[in-house]
Amino acid sequence: MAHLAAGLARRWCPSSLQVVNFPVVQLHVSLRAMRASHTEFENAMNQVKLLKKDPGNEVKLKLYALYKQATEGPCNMPKPGVFDLISKAKWDAWNALGSLPKETAKQSYVDLVSSLNSSSKSSGQVEPRADSKPPGYETLVVTSEDGITKIMLNRPTKKNAMNPQMYHEIMLALEAASKDESSITVLTGSGDYYSSGNDLTNFTDIPSGGVQEKAKNGAILLRDFVGCFIDFPKPLIAVVNGPAVGIAVTTLGLFDAVYATDRATFHTPFSHLGQSPEGCSSHTFPRIMSPSKATEMLIFGKKLTAREACAQGLVTEVFPDSTFQKEVWTRLKAYAKLPPNAMRISKQVIRNKEKEKLHAINAEECSVLQERWLSDECMNAVVNFLSRKAKL
Ligand SMILES: CCCCCCCCCCCCC/C=C/C(=O)SCCNC(=O)CCNC(=O)[C@H](O)C(C)(C)COP(=O)(O)OP(=O)(O)OC[C@H]1O[C@@H](n2cnc3c(N)ncnc32)[C@H](O)[C@@H]1OP(=O)(O)O
């Protein structure tokens, strides 16, 4: 263990690693904490030591913050003085994670390290604009202007399918948005899709602990992910720029408003996939659209057009695709000028009534899904999807 601690410390703070415009971040590793870490987590720490190139200070700060959050929980250090730049940078990075659960931070650390090992930018991704937030996100573009923080899913070549890294980055982005200066937060997609839901390749890389462990970790990830939408304190708006599938549809029931282009469709093929509803949709959909309409979507997999979804109450308003972005953003900028505390408090008055119930429903849905993922029905459906191109 000691050599590992020394290795990590040496890796990120050798004098040769002089990096422009940012002090080199010293990575302090506590032996006590490492003994408690999970196999994957320990492997990831090993991989950090073996990285061939310096990932840059932003990423190193993120690694540091996620490591501390995973091993010690929310930031418990006194805020350093302004002149202690290195400690201040580290403190800021860790503190920004707020109350992110240890499990989530641990998984984010593992995913970040694996993305550092194998990430390659795919074509068509939107490059973060100069005025967007510091580029610490691989699968999102997050910008903040006119009182609006916009979180844009940015895997357009994969129809913005959500892989573990995207789940974690959305949680981190929501955590940051809940604390920033903006008054409303928007989730949208880049490219022609809002999101095709869970990335079905998530079912492929089975860890050493086996498929049961993968399902358990997946259920934890899903519970934390949906929990972030349940607890989000500011008005949360979905700008559905195209078709939405699976979890991208079910979580809409936890948004405060949903605006869609008339090109959008809404599809929850859970039975086809051998799976079951998530995102609290087992509760929100019957309440929003009536039990029988919810059955048609969640059990029979009926795909809705934008206008049908609006008629059923899942979508707030539909706009012609040609004027969608202009109309929606004009409206959102006007909303964002309203008194932020009044909006936040009003949302709390509405949401607090059922927050506890939603968390219980979320936990139940995740527990059922954890079993479903191990079923033949689910495995066969995933294999069919992943092998469909091979048949062409
Ligand atoms: C053993 C335990 C495992 C546990 C796993 C845990 C996971 C983490 C926990 C979170 C779980 C949340 C639960 C969520 C459930 C859901 O969201 S269910 C819905 C899942 N989504 C789908 O079933 C959609 C699958 N995709 C499609 O049907 C089609 O791609 C499309 C969306 C209808 C688009 O079709 P088309 O226009 O023909 O484009 P394609 O060529 O198919 O797609 C372009 C490329 O994008 C890839 N892609 C698209 N969607 C996905 C996806 N969801 N997963 C993976 N990949 C996707 C597609 O393969 C293409 O890739 P290339 O072939 O490389 O170009």
PDBQT file of the ligand as one rigid body, heavy atoms in Angstrom, charges set to zero:
ROOT
HETATM    1  C1  LIG A 401     -25.952  -6.990 -16.361  1.00  0.00    +0.000 C 
HETATM    2  C2  LIG A 401     -26.374  -5.748 -15.636  1.00  0.00    +0.000 C 
HETATM    3  C3  LIG A 401     -26.225  -4.542 -16.558  1.00  0.00    +0.000 C 
HETATM    4  C4  LIG A 401     -26.602  -3.251 -15.775  1.00  0.00    +0.000 C 
HETATM    5  C5  LIG A 401     -26.497  -2.025 -16.684  1.00  0.00    +0.000 C 
HETATM    6  C6  LIG A 401     -26.631  -0.782 -15.856  1.00  0.00    +0.000 C 
HETATM    7  C7  LIG A 401     -26.711   0.473 -16.717  1.00  0.00    +0.000 C 
HETATM    8  C8  LIG A 401     -26.570   1.734 -15.890  1.00  0.00    +0.000 C 
HETATM    9  C9  LIG A 401     -27.777   1.979 -15.028  1.00  0.00    +0.000 C 
HETATM   10  C10 LIG A 401     -28.852   2.874 -15.663  1.00  0.00    +0.000 C 
HETATM   11  C11 LIG A 401     -30.005   2.070 -16.243  1.00  0.00    +0.000 C 
HETATM   12  C12 LIG A 401     -31.135   2.969 -16.673  1.00  0.00    +0.000 C 
HETATM   13  C13 LIG A 401     -32.329   2.212 -17.201  1.00  0.00    +0.000 C 
HETATM   14  C14 LIG A 401     -32.685   2.769 -18.566  1.00  0.00    +0.000 C 
HETATM   15  C15 LIG A 401     -33.370   2.044 -19.457  1.00  0.00    +0.000 C 
HETATM   16  C16 LIG A 401     -33.524   2.550 -20.832  1.00  0.00    +0.000 C 
HETATM   17  O1  LIG A 401     -33.179   3.667 -21.211  1.00  0.00    +0.000 OA
HETATM   18  S1  LIG A 401     -34.212   1.401 -21.894  1.00  0.00    +0.000 SA
HETATM   19  C17 LIG A 401     -33.979   2.118 -23.496  1.00  0.00    +0.000 C 
HETATM   20  C18 LIG A 401     -32.601   1.846 -24.013  1.00  0.00    +0.000 C 
HETATM   21  N1  LIG A 401     -32.454   2.374 -25.370  1.00  0.00    +0.000 N 
HETATM   22  C19 LIG A 401     -32.791   1.685 -26.477  1.00  0.00    +0.000 C 
HETATM   23  O2  LIG A 401     -33.224   0.562 -26.412  1.00  0.00    +0.000 OA
HETATM   24  C20 LIG A 401     -32.593   2.362 -27.803  1.00  0.00    +0.000 C 
HETATM   25  C21 LIG A 401     -31.595   1.579 -28.628  1.00  0.00    +0.000 C 
HETATM   26  N2  LIG A 401     -31.322   2.269 -29.877  1.00  0.00    +0.000 N 
HETATM   27  C22 LIG A 401     -32.159   2.130 -30.949  1.00  0.00    +0.000 C 
HETATM   28  O3  LIG A 401     -33.169   1.479 -30.923  1.00  0.00    +0.000 OA
HETATM   29  C23 LIG A 401     -31.769   2.887 -32.182  1.00  0.00    +0.000 C 
HETATM   30  O4  LIG A 401     -30.397   3.156 -32.123  1.00  0.00    +0.000 OA
HETATM   31  C24 LIG A 401     -32.539   4.221 -32.317  1.00  0.00    +0.000 C 
HETATM   32  C25 LIG A 401     -32.420   5.035 -31.051  1.00  0.00    +0.000 C 
HETATM   33  C26 LIG A 401     -34.001   3.916 -32.625  1.00  0.00    +0.000 C 
HETATM   34  C27 LIG A 401     -31.912   5.021 -33.470  1.00  0.00    +0.000 C 
HETATM   35  O5  LIG A 401     -31.906   4.200 -34.634  1.00  0.00    +0.000 OA
HETATM   36  P1  LIG A 401     -31.201   4.749 -35.963  1.00  0.00    +0.000 P 
HETATM   37  O6  LIG A 401     -31.697   6.098 -36.291  1.00  0.00    +0.000 OA
HETATM   38  O7  LIG A 401     -31.273   3.649 -36.946  1.00  0.00    +0.000 OA
HETATM   39  O8  LIG A 401     -29.685   4.964 -35.554  1.00  0.00    +0.000 OA
HETATM   40  P2  LIG A 401     -28.642   3.792 -35.147  1.00  0.00    +0.000 P 
HETATM   41  O9  LIG A 401     -27.752   3.498 -36.317  1.00  0.00    +0.000 OA
HETATM   42  O10 LIG A 401     -29.335   2.669 -34.502  1.00  0.00    +0.000 OA
HETATM   43  O11 LIG A 401     -27.798   4.556 -34.003  1.00  0.00    +0.000 OA
HETATM   44  C28 LIG A 401     -26.637   5.337 -34.332  1.00  0.00    +0.000 C 
HETATM   45  C29 LIG A 401     -25.509   4.815 -33.479  1.00  0.00    +0.000 C 
HETATM   46  O12 LIG A 401     -25.869   5.029 -32.088  1.00  0.00    +0.000 OA
HETATM   47  C30 LIG A 401     -25.862   3.785 -31.413  1.00  0.00    +0.000 C 
HETATM   48  N3  LIG A 401     -26.921   3.796 -30.407  1.00  0.00    +0.000 N 
HETATM   49  C31 LIG A 401     -28.090   4.440 -30.500  1.00  0.00    +0.000 A 
HETATM   50  N4  LIG A 401     -28.806   4.244 -29.370  1.00  0.00    +0.000 NA
HETATM   51  C32 LIG A 401     -28.043   3.472 -28.551  1.00  0.00    +0.000 A 
HETATM   52  C33 LIG A 401     -28.227   2.929 -27.236  1.00  0.00    +0.000 A 
HETATM   53  N5  LIG A 401     -29.291   3.189 -26.515  1.00  0.00    +0.000 N 
HETATM   54  N6  LIG A 401     -27.231   2.147 -26.723  1.00  0.00    +0.000 NA
HETATM   55  C34 LIG A 401     -26.108   1.921 -27.444  1.00  0.00    +0.000 A 
HETATM   56  N7  LIG A 401     -25.852   2.403 -28.703  1.00  0.00    +0.000 NA
HETATM   57  C35 LIG A 401     -26.839   3.180 -29.230  1.00  0.00    +0.000 A 
HETATM   58  C36 LIG A 401     -26.087   2.743 -32.473  1.00  0.00    +0.000 C 
HETATM   59  O13 LIG A 401     -25.610   1.478 -32.058  1.00  0.00    +0.000 OA
HETATM   60  C37 LIG A 401     -25.287   3.308 -33.609  1.00  0.00    +0.000 C 
HETATM   61  O14 LIG A 401     -23.936   3.076 -33.322  1.00  0.00    +0.000 OA
HETATM   62  P3  LIG A 401     -22.929   2.650 -34.518  1.00  0.00    +0.000 P 
HETATM   63  O15 LIG A 401     -23.503   1.363 -35.054  1.00  0.00    +0.000 OA
HETATM   64  O16 LIG A 401     -21.615   2.501 -33.854  1.00  0.00    +0.000 OA
HETATM   65  O17 LIG A 401     -23.009   3.781 -35.510  1.00  0.00    +0.000 OA
ENDROOT
TORSDOF 0
